[in-house]
Amino acid sequence: MSKYNFDEIINRKNTNSLKWDFAKERGKKEGILPFWVADMDFRLTNEILNPLIDKIKEGIFGYSDPKDDYYEALISWYLKHYKINIRKENIIINSSVVSSICSLIRIASKENDAILINEPVYYPFKLSILANKRKAISSDLIIEEGKYKIDFVDFENKIKNNNIKAYILCNPHNPVGRVWDKDELEKIVSICKKYNVFIISDEIHADFCYEKEFISIANFDTNYAIVSALTKTFNIPGFKIAHAIIPNEIIYDNFKNDLDKIGYSQQSIMGLVASKTAMLYGEEWLSELKDYLWNNILYVDNYLKTYLPKIKLIKPEGTYLIRLDFNEFNLTHKRLSDLIEKANLWLDDGIIFGRSGKGYQRINIATPKVNIDLMLKSLYEVFKNL
Ligand SMILES: Cc1ncc(COP(=O)(O)O)c(C=O)c1O
């Protein structure tokens, strides 16, 4: 028996939701069904909400900083969920993973230096590199035996030929859903060590691994920073709370200096409370949520195989995002976009994740199954006879 009702439809319209309320501003039709930005259409459990409500009732929201109990909750979370020991003196709490990535890019490289990524990948990686006037070099992922992989020959060549200073690893990988294996991470580490490349490991999706264990970069002896947050896990990105784990003392100090340079100091009090209570009281909810998400993934996979076999899906090992391949229809980019719009769906166009994304669409399946059904039936109506 499940304790939580993830089937509940919650009207998110007129809540300032980026996903539901900004169609017109972003060039989409009003009333379009959104499956794009990575947040979830599920309500938080009362175990987490009640402490937040209590905090609101205090009525005073002054400056605040994390106390030891916050660090203890985070350290326990890492030990329990990823089996690694992190140390308080290596942790920095800030407001967003992407801003951590920007800081680390500035610290690990100079203007015009090159930073490596694996496209298709979460597009703010490239935007952050370019915004900081560095060059973005991609070692594009390949598909081999029905699986997304890193082409390690290309990976090493790109590092060598471009004098790469830092590499942004996405683990689990958004949008392809790979949870990198131990031997893949060993290869990454060994090549990065050989060329003195700093590893920025974005592990924000670590709590969404299905039938597979997540392995953090912290298990390896290399020069790295983990950038992460509990905001994906517990659907609280609006609270703007994240953390970086930086064992290298010099880089840690430089990160702190970088925060000083942009005038960032105290954290959002509600972010601290939400993130801590979620870690303390959200385990059961998360466990049921993961089952629900995995069932949504299996459902989409099965539906496509049965009714729309030309649309291909390589089942993700992690994240709540899926990448659908429409290339068998041989459509131009414009025609595919028009058809997705005709289906009244707001998806993320594969092309934004890198040049290898042509013909792909990313779909966020963290929504009640009724919406998944609507999305699949809309796709069916538009693509069934093509
Ligand atoms: C891989 C990855 N990193 C970072 C983020 C966003 O993190 P933040 O909102 O803390 O900047 C996302 C959100 O989708 C993501 O998928």
PDBQT file of the ligand as one rigid body, heavy atoms in Angstrom, charges set to zero:
ROOT
HETATM    1  C1  LIG A 401      22.286  18.721 -14.314  1.00  0.00    +0.000 C 
HETATM    2  C2  LIG A 401      21.645  19.910 -13.653  1.00  0.00    +0.000 A 
HETATM    3  N1  LIG A 401      22.397  20.754 -12.915  1.00  0.00    +0.000 NA
HETATM    4  C3  LIG A 401      21.865  21.819 -12.291  1.00  0.00    +0.000 A 
HETATM    5  C4  LIG A 401      20.507  22.084 -12.398  1.00  0.00    +0.000 A 
HETATM    6  C5  LIG A 401      19.924  23.309 -11.745  1.00  0.00    +0.000 C 
HETATM    7  O1  LIG A 401      20.474  23.585 -10.520  1.00  0.00    +0.000 OA
HETATM    8  P1  LIG A 401      20.196  24.977  -9.810  1.00  0.00    +0.000 P 
HETATM    9  O2  LIG A 401      18.753  25.301  -9.965  1.00  0.00    +0.000 OA
HETATM   10  O3  LIG A 401      20.596  24.756  -8.382  1.00  0.00    +0.000 OA
HETATM   11  O4  LIG A 401      21.088  26.001 -10.480  1.00  0.00    +0.000 OA
HETATM   12  C6  LIG A 401      19.691  21.229 -13.151  1.00  0.00    +0.000 A 
HETATM   13  C7  LIG A 401      18.252  21.515 -13.301  1.00  0.00    +0.000 C 
HETATM   14  O5  LIG A 401      17.571  20.967 -14.133  1.00  0.00    +0.000 OA
HETATM   15  C8  LIG A 401      20.277  20.121 -13.782  1.00  0.00    +0.000 A 
HETATM   16  O6  LIG A 401      19.538  19.253 -14.516  1.00  0.00    +0.000 OA
ENDROOT
TORSDOF 0
